[in-house]
Amino acid sequence: MIRIAVQAKGRLYDDTMAFLSEAGIRLSASKRALLVQASNFPLEVLYLRDDDIPESVASGVADIGVVGENECAERGADVDVLKRLGFGRCRLSLAIPKDEAYEDISWFSGKKVATSYPGILSRYLASKGVRADIHVITGSVEIAPGIGLADAIFDIVSSGSTLVSNSLREVETVMHSEAVLIGHKGLSAEKADILSQLLFRMDAVRTAEDRKYVLMNVPNSKLDDVLDVLPGMRSPTVMPLAQEGWCSVHTVLGEECFWDIIGRLKSLGAEGILVLPIENMVP
């Protein structure tokens, strides 16, 4: 059995649970239990506050954990970063009142900056030779300048809409972050084997992201032209149809090139194009 610590609530909870579900891990939907065991895999989920996850993994209370990269950087816990998970992307940035003139980082010298991430901020300012008064608060950091509590803020930014609604503007991006899978150092051989199985499933989910399975009917006379524009993982699958002179072509397309290629296929005579989502793809 391996124990994974995940956020009990907050911005990473839904994505983490969906990711585990896509990896075939079946869990109870109850949020009241602190510890929930999967019904079909040797894994149990420990629900914690996000800022408690790095230390719980470092100390061995949990074997692995899903947490924002920013929390790992702030806590400085001695853990292994096993995998970047591709969701929960954000950035940690310095923001000031929108009407303030700003030229460079020296603006922050002598200013009071409100943040929930004093460790990351202090290291960054020190690297720039800037001395500021860091005011630590938890929650609603963005309101600090508006109520006179601080001159600026250092906080998580996703879309930037919260900054705009509080008359702030982003002036320095300090780090980019996303959800990561972290691991305790020195797992037993048994737990390392279970982790390997879980990573295999996660890789299959990540490989399938933003990919579509495409089937189409193609006249034999246009087959070579169609194959020339398909970037299949190795080569497309081609099968004859009952109707003479036609074949069925199956391939996988990435979302970044999907619509461009579909348009070209149509112009080459492909018909009956069927597009299916891919749940998992074993690399």
C-alpha positions in Angstrom: 0.0 0.0 0.0 1.2 3.5 -0.9 -0.2 6.7 0.6 -0.7 9.9 -1.4 -1.3 13.3 0.1 -3.6 15.5 -1.9 -5.2 18.9 -1.3 -8.4 18.6 0.8 -10.0 21.6 -1.0 -8.8 24.4 -3.2 -7.7 24.9 -6.8 -5.8 21.6 -7.2 -8.4 19.3 -5.6 -10.7 18.7 -8.6 -7.9 18.3 -11.1 -6.0 15.9 -8.9 -9.1 13.7 -8.3 -9.9 13.7 -12.0 -6.4 12.8 -12.9 -6.4 9.8 -10.5 -9.8 8.8 -11.9 -8.4 8.9 -15.4 -5.6 6.7 -14.2 -8.2 4.1 -13.2 -8.0 4.7 -9.5 -11.5 4.3 -7.9 -12.1 6.3 -4.7 -15.0 7.2 -2.5 -16.4 10.6 -3.3 -16.7 11.5 0.4 -14.7 14.7 1.4 -15.3 14.2 5.1 -12.9 11.3 5.6 -9.3 12.2 6.2 -8.0 8.9 4.7 -9.7 7.0 1.9 -8.5 3.8 0.4 -8.9 3.0 -3.4 -11.1 0.0 -4.1 -9.0 -1.3 -7.1 -5.4 -0.3 -6.5 -3.0 -0.5 -3.4 -3.3 3.3 -2.7 -4.8 5.4 0.0 -5.5 9.1 -0.2 -4.7 11.4 2.7 -6.5 14.8 2.5 -4.4 17.7 3.8 -4.0 21.5 3.5 -1.8 22.2 0.5 0.9 23.8 2.6 1.1 20.7 4.8 1.7 18.3 1.9 5.5 18.9 1.3 6.4 18.3 5.0 4.1 15.3 5.3 5.9 13.6 2.4 9.4 14.7 3.6 8.6 13.1 7.0 7.2 9.9 5.6 3.6 10.5 6.9 2.7 10.2 3.2 4.8 8.4 0.6 3.9 10.7 -2.3 1.9 13.8 -2.8 0.4 16.2 -5.3 1.1 19.8 -4.6 1.8 23.1 -6.3 5.4 23.6 -7.3 5.2 26.9 -5.5 4.5 25.2 -2.2 7.5 23.0 -2.5 9.7 26.0 -3.2 8.2 27.9 -0.3 8.5 25.1 2.3 11.9 23.9 1.1 11.0 20.3 2.1 13.5 17.5 1.3 11.5 15.6 -1.3 12.0 14.2 -4.8 10.0 15.8 -7.6 8.8 12.8 -9.5 6.6 14.2 -12.2 5.2 17.5 -13.5 1.5 16.9 -13.9 0.5 19.5 -16.4 -2.4 21.1 -14.5 -2.7 23.8 -11.9 -0.5 26.1 -13.9 0.0 29.6 -12.4 2.8 32.1 -11.7 3.9 33.9 -8.6 4.2 37.6 -9.4 4.7 41.0 -7.8 1.9 43.4 -8.4 1.4 47.1 -7.6 -1.5 49.6 -7.8 -2.3 50.1 -11.4 -1.7 53.9 -11.4 1.8 53.7 -9.9 4.6 54.5 -12.3 7.1 51.5 -12.5 10.4 51.2 -14.2 12.2 48.3 -12.5 12.6 46.1 -9.4 14.2 49.0 -7.4 10.6 50.4 -7.0 10.2 47.9 -4.2 13.1 49.2 -2.1 11.7 50.3 1.3 8.1 49.3 0.3 5.8 47.0 2.3 4.9 43.9 0.3 2.1 41.6 1.5 2.4 37.9 0.6 1.7 34.3 1.7 5.1 33.3 0.2 7.7 35.1 2.3 10.5 32.5 1.5 10.3 32.7 -2.2 9.9 36.5 -2.1 12.8 37.2 0.2 15.1 35.0 -1.8 14.1 36.8 -5.0 14.5 40.3 -3.6 17.8 39.4 -2.1 19.0 38.1 -5.5 18.1 41.5 -6.9 19.7 43.5 -4.1 16.4 44.9 -3.0 15.4 45.4 0.7 11.7 45.5 1.3 9.4 45.1 4.3 7.7 41.7 3.8 4.3 41.5 5.5 3.0 37.9 5.8 -0.7 37.4 5.6 -2.8 34.4 4.6 -5.8 34.7 2.3 -7.1 37.7 0.3 -3.6 39.1 -0.2 -4.8 41.2 -3.1 -6.9 43.5 -0.9 -3.8 44.6 1.1 -2.9 47.7 -0.9 -6.5 48.9 -1.1 -6.9 48.9 2.6 -3.5 50.5 3.3 -2.0 47.4 4.7 0.8 47.2 2.1 2.2 49.1 -0.9 2.2 46.0 -3.2 1.6 42.2 -3.2 3.4 39.0 -4.1 0.9 36.3 -4.9 -0.4 33.5 -7.2 -1.7 34.8 -10.6 -3.7 32.6 -13.0 -5.9 34.7 -15.3 -5.1 38.0 -13.7 -8.7 38.9 -13.2 -8.4 39.2 -9.4 -5.6 41.7 -9.8 -7.7 43.8 -12.2 -10.7 43.7 -9.9 -8.5 45.1 -7.1 -7.0 47.8 -9.3 -3.5 46.1 -9.4 -1.2 45.3 -12.2 1.5 42.6 -12.5 5.0 44.0 -12.9 7.4 41.1 -12.1 7.0 37.4 -12.6 9.1 35.5 -10.1 8.4 31.9 -10.9 6.1 29.7 -12.9 4.4 26.8 -11.2 2.2 23.8 -11.8 1.1 20.7 -9.9 3.9 18.2 -9.3 4.0 14.7 -7.9 6.5 14.6 -5.0 8.0 11.5 -3.3 9.5 10.6 0.0 13.2 9.7 -0.2 14.0 6.1 0.5 10.7 4.3 -0.2 10.8 0.6 0.4 11.1 -1.8 -2.5 7.4 -2.7 -2.2 6.2 0.9 -2.3 8.7 1.8 -5.1 7.1 -1.0 -7.2 3.6 0.3 -6.5 4.8 3.9 -7.4 6.2 2.5 -10.7 2.8 1.1 -11.5 1.1 4.4 -10.7 3.6 6.4 -12.7 3.0 4.1 -15.7 -0.7 4.9 -15.5 -0.1 8.6 -15.1 2.2 8.5 -18.2 -0.6 6.9 -20.2 -3.0 9.7 -19.1 -0.5 12.4 -20.0 0.3 10.9 -23.3 -3.4 10.9 -24.3 -3.9 14.5 -23.4 -4.8 16.8 -26.3 -4.8 13.9 -28.7 -7.7 12.6 -30.9 -8.3 9.3 -32.5 -9.4 9.9 -36.1 -11.0 7.5 -38.6 -11.9 8.4 -42.2 -12.9 6.9 -45.5 -10.4 7.6 -48.3 -10.6 6.8 -52.0 -7.6 4.5 -52.9 -6.6 7.0 -55.6 -6.0 9.6 -52.9 -4.4 7.4 -50.2 -0.8 8.4 -50.8 -1.7 12.1 -50.7 -3.6 11.6 -47.4 -0.8 9.6 -45.8 1.6 12.4 -46.7 -0.2 14.8 -44.4 -0.8 12.5 -41.5 1.8 12.7 -38.6 0.7 9.4 -37.0 2.7 8.1 -34.0 4.4 5.7 -36.3 2.2 5.2 -39.4 -1.5 5.3 -39.9 -3.6 2.1 -40.0 -5.1 1.4 -43.4 -7.8 -1.2 -44.0 -9.9 -2.0 -47.1 -13.6 -1.2 -47.1 -16.3 -3.4 -48.6 -16.9 -0.8 -51.3 -14.3 -1.3 -54.0 -11.8 1.5 -54.4 -12.1 2.8 -50.9 -10.2 2.2 -47.6 -10.5 3.2 -44.0 -7.6 5.2 -42.4 -7.1 5.4 -38.6 -4.6 7.7 -37.0 -3.9 9.9 -33.9 -3.7 13.6 -34.2 -2.5 16.2 -31.7 -4.8 19.1 -30.9 -2.3 21.7 -31.9 -2.4 20.6 -35.6 -5.9 19.0 -35.6 -8.0 21.5 -37.5 -5.4 22.3 -40.1 -4.9 18.7 -41.0 -8.6 17.9 -40.9 -9.2 20.7 -43.5 -6.4 19.3 -45.7 -7.9 15.8 -45.5 -11.3 17.1 -46.5 -9.8 18.8 -49.5 -8.0 15.6 -50.5 -11.3 13.7 -50.6 -11.5 12.1 -47.2 -15.1 11.4 -46.1 -17.0 10.3 -43.0 -14.3 11.7 -40.7 -15.0 10.4 -37.2 -13.1 12.0 -34.2 -12.9 10.2 -30.9 -11.4 11.3 -27.5 -8.5 9.2 -26.1 -8.7 8.4 -22.4 -5.3 6.7 -22.1 -2.4 6.0 -24.4 0.3 3.6 -23.3 3.7 5.0 -24.4 
